[in-house]
Amino acid sequence: MITGVHSYAGVPLHFDGQPVGSLCVLPGEPGRFANADLNTLIDLAPEAVRLLHDAARD
């Protein structure tokens, strides 16, 4: 259970043009995210969608 989200960064995950969720980080401490952090989420989003797609086929 998350008891104190103080920061949030996320990117939407889309499959076949439909939103299916988000890839996000929820640190327990207040803070800002660097552009590199956000770019990492953006870069990882297609892999997350691929893993979801693979899991749905199994």
PDB file with one MODEL, atoms N, CA, C and O in Angstrom:
MODEL        1
ATOM      1  N   MET A   1       0.835  -1.179   0.000  1.00  0.00           N
ATOM      2  CA  MET A   1       0.000   0.000   0.000  1.00  0.00           C
ATOM      3  C   MET A   1       0.878   1.240   0.000  1.00  0.00           C
ATOM      4  O   MET A   1       1.834   1.334   0.770  1.00  0.00           O
ATOM      5  N   ILE A   2       0.557   2.171  -0.848  1.00  0.00           N
ATOM      6  CA  ILE A   2       1.300   3.423  -0.916  1.00  0.00           C
ATOM      7  C   ILE A   2       0.642   4.401   0.046  1.00  0.00           C
ATOM      8  O   ILE A   2      -0.546   4.705  -0.068  1.00  0.00           O
ATOM      9  N   THR A   3       1.431   4.882   0.987  1.00  0.00           N
ATOM     10  CA  THR A   3       0.857   5.763   1.999  1.00  0.00           C
ATOM     11  C   THR A   3       1.208   7.227   1.807  1.00  0.00           C
ATOM     12  O   THR A   3       0.624   8.090   2.463  1.00  0.00           O
ATOM     13  N   GLY A   4       2.139   7.521   0.933  1.00  0.00           N
ATOM     14  CA  GLY A   4       2.504   8.920   0.771  1.00  0.00           C
ATOM     15  C   GLY A   4       3.197   9.193  -0.540  1.00  0.00           C
ATOM     16  O   GLY A   4       4.426   9.194  -0.609  1.00  0.00           O
ATOM     17  N   VAL A   5       2.433   9.423  -1.564  1.00  0.00           N
ATOM     18  CA  VAL A   5       3.022   9.775  -2.850  1.00  0.00           C
ATOM     19  C   VAL A   5       3.267  11.270  -2.842  1.00  0.00           C
ATOM     20  O   VAL A   5       2.343  12.070  -2.696  1.00  0.00           O
ATOM     21  N   HIS A   6       4.515  11.626  -3.000  1.00  0.00           N
ATOM     22  CA  HIS A   6       4.869  13.042  -2.977  1.00  0.00           C
ATOM     23  C   HIS A   6       5.303  13.546  -4.342  1.00  0.00           C
ATOM     24  O   HIS A   6       5.379  14.753  -4.573  1.00  0.00           O
ATOM     25  N   SER A   7       5.582  12.625  -5.236  1.00  0.00           N
ATOM     26  CA  SER A   7       5.976  12.976  -6.595  1.00  0.00           C
ATOM     27  C   SER A   7       5.419  11.906  -7.519  1.00  0.00           C
ATOM     28  O   SER A   7       5.182  10.771  -7.107  1.00  0.00           O
ATOM     29  N   TYR A   8       5.215  12.284  -8.773  1.00  0.00           N
ATOM     30  CA  TYR A   8       4.708  11.332  -9.749  1.00  0.00           C
ATOM     31  C   TYR A   8       5.235  11.723 -11.116  1.00  0.00           C
ATOM     32  O   TYR A   8       5.218  12.895 -11.492  1.00  0.00           O
ATOM     33  N   ALA A   9       5.697  10.737 -11.845  1.00  0.00           N
ATOM     34  CA  ALA A   9       6.037  10.943 -13.256  1.00  0.00           C
ATOM     35  C   ALA A   9       5.540   9.718 -13.992  1.00  0.00           C
ATOM     36  O   ALA A   9       5.768   8.589 -13.557  1.00  0.00           O
ATOM     37  N   GLY A  10       4.870   9.934 -15.093  1.00  0.00           N
ATOM     38  CA  GLY A  10       4.350   8.800 -15.839  1.00  0.00           C
ATOM     39  C   GLY A  10       4.130   9.123 -17.295  1.00  0.00           C
ATOM     40  O   GLY A  10       3.993  10.282 -17.687  1.00  0.00           O
ATOM     41  N   VAL A  11       4.098   8.063 -18.094  1.00  0.00           N
ATOM     42  CA  VAL A  11       3.790   8.185 -19.516  1.00  0.00           C
ATOM     43  C   VAL A  11       2.709   7.171 -19.837  1.00  0.00           C
ATOM     44  O   VAL A  11       2.697   6.075 -19.276  1.00  0.00           O
ATOM     45  N   PRO A  12       1.797   7.528 -20.737  1.00  0.00           N
ATOM     46  CA  PRO A  12       0.728   6.592 -21.086  1.00  0.00           C
ATOM     47  C   PRO A  12       1.259   5.434 -21.926  1.00  0.00           C
ATOM     48  O   PRO A  12       2.212   5.582 -22.691  1.00  0.00           O
ATOM     49  N   LEU A  13       0.621   4.288 -21.765  1.00  0.00           N
ATOM     50  CA  LEU A  13       0.918   3.121 -22.588  1.00  0.00           C
ATOM     51  C   LEU A  13      -0.258   2.914 -23.522  1.00  0.00           C
ATOM     52  O   LEU A  13      -1.407   2.876 -23.082  1.00  0.00           O
ATOM     53  N   HIS A  14       0.024   2.780 -24.808  1.00  0.00           N
ATOM     54  CA  HIS A  14      -1.017   2.594 -25.818  1.00  0.00           C
ATOM     55  C   HIS A  14      -0.786   1.280 -26.550  1.00  0.00           C
ATOM     56  O   HIS A  14       0.349   0.918 -26.861  1.00  0.00           O
ATOM     57  N   PHE A  15      -1.870   0.577 -26.817  1.00  0.00           N
ATOM     58  CA  PHE A  15      -1.820  -0.648 -27.605  1.00  0.00           C
ATOM     59  C   PHE A  15      -2.918  -0.565 -28.657  1.00  0.00           C
ATOM     60  O   PHE A  15      -4.089  -0.373 -28.330  1.00  0.00           O
ATOM     61  N   ASP A  16      -2.538  -0.708 -29.900  1.00  0.00           N
ATOM     62  CA  ASP A  16      -3.485  -0.573 -31.016  1.00  0.00           C
ATOM     63  C   ASP A  16      -4.237   0.755 -30.938  1.00  0.00           C
ATOM     64  O   ASP A  16      -5.432   0.817 -31.230  1.00  0.00           O
ATOM     65  N   GLY A  17      -3.532   1.813 -30.543  1.00  0.00           N
ATOM     66  CA  GLY A  17      -4.132   3.131 -30.486  1.00  0.00           C
ATOM     67  C   GLY A  17      -4.989   3.402 -29.265  1.00  0.00           C
ATOM     68  O   GLY A  17      -5.519   4.502 -29.107  1.00  0.00           O
ATOM     69  N   GLN A  18      -5.129   2.406 -28.396  1.00  0.00           N
ATOM     70  CA  GLN A  18      -5.967   2.567 -27.204  1.00  0.00           C
ATOM     71  C   GLN A  18      -5.084   2.691 -25.956  1.00  0.00           C
ATOM     72  O   GLN A  18      -4.096   1.968 -25.832  1.00  0.00           O
ATOM     73  N   PRO A  19      -5.419   3.577 -25.049  1.00  0.00           N
ATOM     74  CA  PRO A  19      -4.664   3.647 -23.794  1.00  0.00           C
ATOM     75  C   PRO A  19      -4.947   2.400 -22.951  1.00  0.00           C
ATOM     76  O   PRO A  19      -6.099   2.004 -22.776  1.00  0.00           O
ATOM     77  N   VAL A  20      -3.889   1.799 -22.441  1.00  0.00           N
ATOM     78  CA  VAL A  20      -4.044   0.586 -21.624  1.00  0.00           C
ATOM     79  C   VAL A  20      -3.448   0.743 -20.229  1.00  0.00           C
ATOM     80  O   VAL A  20      -3.533  -0.178 -19.416  1.00  0.00           O
ATOM     81  N   GLY A  21      -2.858   1.874 -19.946  1.00  0.00           N
ATOM     82  CA  GLY A  21      -2.282   2.071 -18.623  1.00  0.00           C
ATOM     83  C   GLY A  21      -1.194   3.120 -18.676  1.00  0.00           C
ATOM     84  O   GLY A  21      -1.126   3.928 -19.603  1.00  0.00           O
ATOM     85  N   SER A  22      -0.350   3.092 -17.667  1.00  0.00           N
ATOM     86  CA  SER A  22       0.768   4.034 -17.641  1.00  0.00           C
ATOM     87  C   SER A  22       1.978   3.366 -17.008  1.00  0.00           C
ATOM     88  O   SER A  22       1.865   2.453 -16.190  1.00  0.00           O
ATOM     89  N   LEU A  23       3.115   3.846 -17.412  1.00  0.00           N
ATOM     90  CA  LEU A  23       4.378   3.457 -16.801  1.00  0.00           C
ATOM     91  C   LEU A  23       4.777   4.639 -15.941  1.00  0.00           C
ATOM     92  O   LEU A  23       4.964   5.745 -16.447  1.00  0.00           O
ATOM     93  N   CYS A  24       4.909   4.411 -14.642  1.00  0.00           N
ATOM     94  CA  CYS A  24       5.143   5.548 -13.766  1.00  0.00           C
ATOM     95  C   CYS A  24       6.077   5.198 -12.616  1.00  0.00           C
ATOM     96  O   CYS A  24       6.339   4.032 -12.318  1.00  0.00           O
ATOM     97  N   VAL A  25       6.556   6.236 -11.999  1.00  0.00           N
ATOM     98  CA  VAL A  25       7.342   6.129 -10.774  1.00  0.00           C
ATOM     99  C   VAL A  25       6.671   6.993  -9.716  1.00  0.00           C
ATOM    100  O   VAL A  25       6.180   8.086 -10.001  1.00  0.00           O
ATOM    101  N   LEU A  26       6.662   6.482  -8.489  1.00  0.00           N
ATOM    102  CA  LEU A  26       5.992   7.168  -7.385  1.00  0.00           C
ATOM    103  C   LEU A  26       6.930   7.228  -6.170  1.00  0.00           C
ATOM    104  O   LEU A  26       6.764   6.456  -5.226  1.00  0.00           O
ATOM    105  N   PRO A  27       7.888   8.115  -6.190  1.00  0.00           N
ATOM    106  CA  PRO A  27       8.783   8.199  -5.043  1.00  0.00           C
ATOM    107  C   PRO A  27       8.044   8.632  -3.784  1.00  0.00           C
ATOM    108  O   PRO A  27       7.063   9.373  -3.857  1.00  0.00           O
ATOM    109  N   GLY A  28       8.505   8.181  -2.658  1.00  0.00           N
ATOM    110  CA  GLY A  28       7.893   8.546  -1.394  1.00  0.00           C
ATOM    111  C   GLY A  28       8.383   9.866  -0.855  1.00  0.00           C
ATOM    112  O   GLY A  28       7.955  10.304   0.213  1.00  0.00           O
ATOM    113  N   GLU A  29       9.284  10.508  -1.588  1.00  0.00           N
ATOM    114  CA  GLU A  29       9.832  11.781  -1.150  1.00  0.00           C
ATOM    115  C   GLU A  29       9.532  12.860  -2.184  1.00  0.00           C
ATOM    116  O   GLU A  29       9.524  12.575  -3.382  1.00  0.00           O
ATOM    117  N   PRO A  30       9.288  14.082  -1.751  1.00  0.00           N
ATOM    118  CA  PRO A  30       9.052  15.156  -2.708  1.00  0.00           C
ATOM    119  C   PRO A  30      10.284  15.381  -3.575  1.00  0.00           C
ATOM    120  O   PRO A  30      11.413  15.200  -3.120  1.00  0.00           O
ATOM    121  N   GLY A  31      10.068  15.766  -4.787  1.00  0.00           N
ATOM    122  CA  GLY A  31      11.197  16.047  -5.660  1.00  0.00           C
ATOM    123  C   GLY A  31      10.749  16.349  -7.066  1.00  0.00           C
ATOM    124  O   GLY A  31       9.564  16.297  -7.394  1.00  0.00           O
ATOM    125  N   ARG A  32      11.713  16.661  -7.877  1.00  0.00           N
ATOM    126  CA  ARG A  32      11.475  16.945  -9.287  1.00  0.00           C
ATOM    127  C   ARG A  32      12.203  15.885 -10.086  1.00  0.00           C
ATOM    128  O   ARG A  32      13.178  15.290  -9.628  1.00  0.00           O
ATOM    129  N   PHE A  33      11.714  15.668 -11.276  1.00  0.00           N
ATOM    130  CA  PHE A  33      12.334  14.708 -12.167  1.00  0.00           C
ATOM    131  C   PHE A  33      13.124  15.458 -13.233  1.00  0.00           C
ATOM    132  O   PHE A  33      12.664  16.460 -13.781  1.00  0.00           O
ATOM    133  N   ALA A  34      14.314  14.955 -13.513  1.00  0.00           N
ATOM    134  CA  ALA A  34      15.133  15.540 -14.566  1.00  0.00           C
ATOM    135  C   ALA A  34      14.596  15.098 -15.917  1.00  0.00           C
ATOM    136  O   ALA A  34      13.901  14.087 -16.013  1.00  0.00           O
ATOM    137  N   ASN A  35      14.913  15.846 -16.949  1.00  0.00           N
ATOM    138  CA  ASN A  35      14.504  15.462 -18.297  1.00  0.00           C
ATOM    139  C   ASN A  35      14.991  14.061 -18.640  1.00  0.00           C
ATOM    140  O   ASN A  35      14.292  13.316 -19.327  1.00  0.00           O
ATOM    141  N   ALA A  36      16.170  13.696 -18.175  1.00  0.00           N
ATOM    142  CA  ALA A  36      16.698  12.355 -18.443  1.00  0.00           C
ATOM    143  C   ALA A  36      15.795  11.289 -17.830  1.00  0.00           C
ATOM    144  O   ALA A  36      15.605  10.229 -18.426  1.00  0.00           O
ATOM    145  N   ASP A  37      15.237  11.550 -16.653  1.00  0.00           N
ATOM    146  CA  ASP A  37      14.318  10.599 -16.013  1.00  0.00           C
ATOM    147  C   ASP A  37      13.065  10.414 -16.857  1.00  0.00           C
ATOM    148  O   ASP A  37      12.615   9.290 -17.080  1.00  0.00           O
ATOM    149  N   LEU A  38      12.513  11.512 -17.319  1.00  0.00           N
ATOM    150  CA  LEU A  38      11.299  11.452 -18.128  1.00  0.00           C
ATOM    151  C   LEU A  38      11.575  10.791 -19.472  1.00  0.00           C
ATOM    152  O   LEU A  38      10.748  10.027 -19.970  1.00  0.00           O
ATOM    153  N   ASN A  39      12.730  11.078 -20.060  1.00  0.00           N
ATOM    154  CA  ASN A  39      13.093  10.440 -21.320  1.00  0.00           C
ATOM    155  C   ASN A  39      13.266   8.945 -21.149  1.00  0.00           C
ATOM    156  O   ASN A  39      12.954   8.179 -22.060  1.00  0.00           O
ATOM    157  N   THR A  40      13.758   8.517 -19.997  1.00  0.00           N
ATOM    158  CA  THR A  40      13.882   7.081 -19.730  1.00  0.00           C
ATOM    159  C   THR A  40      12.510   6.427 -19.705  1.00  0.00           C
ATOM    160  O   THR A  40      12.330   5.352 -20.277  1.00  0.00           O
ATOM    161  N   LEU A  41      11.545   7.054 -19.053  1.00  0.00           N
ATOM    162  CA  LEU A  41      10.180   6.512 -19.052  1.00  0.00           C
ATOM    163  C   LEU A  41       9.626   6.427 -20.473  1.00  0.00           C
ATOM    164  O   LEU A  41       9.015   5.427 -20.850  1.00  0.00           O
ATOM    165  N   ILE A  42       9.840   7.468 -21.246  1.00  0.00           N
ATOM    166  CA  ILE A  42       9.362   7.479 -22.631  1.00  0.00           C
ATOM    167  C   ILE A  42      10.019   6.352 -23.426  1.00  0.00           C
ATOM    168  O   ILE A  42       9.354   5.666 -24.202  1.00  0.00           O
ATOM    169  N   ASP A  43      11.313   6.165 -23.233  1.00  0.00           N
ATOM    170  CA  ASP A  43      12.038   5.117 -23.956  1.00  0.00           C
ATOM    171  C   ASP A  43      11.602   3.723 -23.538  1.00  0.00           C
ATOM    172  O   ASP A  43      11.610   2.804 -24.357  1.00  0.00           O
ATOM    173  N   LEU A  44      11.217   3.549 -22.270  1.00  0.00           N
ATOM    174  CA  LEU A  44      10.825   2.231 -21.767  1.00  0.00           C
ATOM    175  C   LEU A  44       9.375   1.874 -22.077  1.00  0.00           C
ATOM    176  O   LEU A  44       9.006   0.700 -22.027  1.00  0.00           O
ATOM    177  N   ALA A  45       8.559   2.857 -22.391  1.00  0.00           N
ATOM    178  CA  ALA A  45       7.131   2.605 -22.619  1.00  0.00           C
ATOM    179  C   ALA A  45       6.866   1.560 -23.705  1.00  0.00           C
ATOM    180  O   ALA A  45       6.030   0.684 -23.481  1.00  0.00           O
ATOM    181  N   PRO A  46       7.525   1.598 -24.867  1.00  0.00           N
ATOM    182  CA  PRO A  46       7.253   0.566 -25.878  1.00  0.00           C
ATOM    183  C   PRO A  46       7.595  -0.843 -25.396  1.00  0.00           C
ATOM    184  O   PRO A  46       6.905  -1.798 -25.751  1.00  0.00           O
ATOM    185  N   GLU A  47       8.636  -0.984 -24.603  1.00  0.00           N
ATOM    186  CA  GLU A  47       8.987  -2.300 -24.056  1.00  0.00           C
ATOM    187  C   GLU A  47       7.921  -2.770 -23.080  1.00  0.00           C
ATOM    188  O   GLU A  47       7.580  -3.952 -23.058  1.00  0.00           O
ATOM    189  N   ALA A  48       7.394  -1.864 -22.276  1.00  0.00           N
ATOM    190  CA  ALA A  48       6.325  -2.229 -21.342  1.00  0.00           C
ATOM    191  C   ALA A  48       5.095  -2.704 -22.108  1.00  0.00           C
ATOM    192  O   ALA A  48       4.461  -3.684 -21.714  1.00  0.00           O
ATOM    193  N   VAL A  49       4.753  -2.025 -23.190  1.00  0.00           N
ATOM    194  CA  VAL A  49       3.608  -2.439 -24.008  1.00  0.00           C
ATOM    195  C   VAL A  49       3.872  -3.810 -24.617  1.00  0.00           C
ATOM    196  O   VAL A  49       2.974  -4.652 -24.652  1.00  0.00           O
ATOM    197  N   ARG A  50       5.090  -4.046 -25.096  1.00  0.00           N
ATOM    198  CA  ARG A  50       5.420  -5.347 -25.664  1.00  0.00           C
ATOM    199  C   ARG A  50       5.249  -6.447 -24.632  1.00  0.00           C
ATOM    200  O   ARG A  50       4.707  -7.507 -24.942  1.00  0.00           O
ATOM    201  N   LEU A  51       5.704  -6.210 -23.409  1.00  0.00           N
ATOM    202  CA  LEU A  51       5.576  -7.212 -22.347  1.00  0.00           C
ATOM    203  C   LEU A  51       4.110  -7.466 -22.003  1.00  0.00           C
ATOM    204  O   LEU A  51       3.717  -8.609 -21.770  1.00  0.00           O
ATOM    205  N   LEU A  52       3.307  -6.413 -21.970  1.00  0.00           N
ATOM    206  CA  LEU A  52       1.870  -6.592 -21.721  1.00  0.00           C
ATOM    207  C   LEU A  52       1.229  -7.417 -22.847  1.00  0.00           C
ATOM    208  O   LEU A  52       0.416  -8.305 -22.590  1.00  0.00           O
ATOM    209  N   HIS A  53       1.598  -7.120 -24.068  1.00  0.00           N
ATOM    210  CA  HIS A  53       1.063  -7.838 -25.218  1.00  0.00           C
ATOM    211  C   HIS A  53       1.455  -9.318 -25.148  1.00  0.00           C
ATOM    212  O   HIS A  53       0.624 -10.197 -25.374  1.00  0.00           O
ATOM    213  N   ASP A  54       2.718  -9.584 -24.836  1.00  0.00           N
ATOM    214  CA  ASP A  54       3.190 -10.964 -24.719  1.00  0.00           C
ATOM    215  C   ASP A  54       2.465 -11.706 -23.606  1.00  0.00           C
ATOM    216  O   ASP A  54       2.109 -12.874 -23.765  1.00  0.00           O
ATOM    217  N   ALA A  55       2.245 -11.038 -22.485  1.00  0.00           N
ATOM    218  CA  ALA A  55       1.561 -11.663 -21.359  1.00  0.00           C
ATOM    219  C   ALA A  55       0.101 -11.970 -21.705  1.00  0.00           C
ATOM    220  O   ALA A  55      -0.447 -12.976 -21.253  1.00  0.00           O
ATOM    221  N   ALA A  56      -0.517 -11.116 -22.494  1.00  0.00           N
ATOM    222  CA  ALA A  56      -1.914 -11.328 -22.879  1.00  0.00           C
ATOM    223  C   ALA A  56      -2.061 -12.530 -23.802  1.00  0.00           C
ATOM    224  O   ALA A  56      -3.109 -13.176 -23.823  1.00  0.00           O
ATOM    225  N   ARG A  57      -1.018 -12.831 -24.563  1.00  0.00           N
ATOM    226  CA  ARG A  57      -1.069 -13.974 -25.489  1.00  0.00           C
ATOM    227  C   ARG A  57      -0.895 -15.302 -24.749  1.00  0.00           C
ATOM    228  O   ARG A  57      -1.348 -16.342 -25.225  1.00  0.00           O
ATOM    229  N   ASP A  58      -0.243 -15.267 -23.593  1.00  0.00           N
ATOM    230  CA  ASP A  58       0.024 -16.512 -22.840  1.00  0.00           C
ATOM    231  C   ASP A  58      -1.186 -16.989 -22.072  1.00  0.00           C
ATOM    232  O   ASP A  58      -1.123 -18.015 -21.395  1.00  0.00           O
TER     233      ASP A  58
ENDMDL
END
